[in-house]
C-alpha cells in the first residue's frame, strides 16, 4: 500500500521559496526581482502564494539560487493536485465503461 501524504504538506512553491530561499538571503524582493529580470509585483505575487510558479520563473530561481527548477515545478503540480483533491467529491463524473472487445 502506498504511503499517503496529507494535503497540508503540499506547500505553494512561492511560499516555500520565500521562507527557505528569499528571506534567508537577506535581500529585498525588489533587488531580487531586478536581478532576475522580473517585476517586483510578479515576484511578490508568487512569493505570497497569489500566483502560480511558471516554468520560466522556476528557471530564473534555478539560475539565481541554484534550486532545481524541476523540483519547483513538481511542487507546483503537487500543490495544484492537493487543491483539486480537496474538493474531488464535488466533481460528478461517472466511470466510463471501455468495454474490452467492443467496436465502434
Secondary structure as GFF3:
##gff-version 3
##sequence-region A 1 104
A	DSSP	three_ten_helix	7	9	.	.	.	ID=ss1
A	DSSP	alpha_helix	13	17	.	.	.	ID=ss2
A	DSSP	pi_helix	18	22	.	.	.	ID=ss3
A	DSSP	alpha_helix	23	25	.	.	.	ID=ss4
A	DSSP	alpha_helix	29	36	.	.	.	ID=ss5
A	DSSP	alpha_helix	40	47	.	.	.	ID=ss6
A	DSSP	alpha_helix	55	65	.	.	.	ID=ss7
A	DSSP	alpha_helix	69	85	.	.	.	ID=ss8
A	DSSP	three_ten_helix	88	90	.	.	.	ID=ss9
###
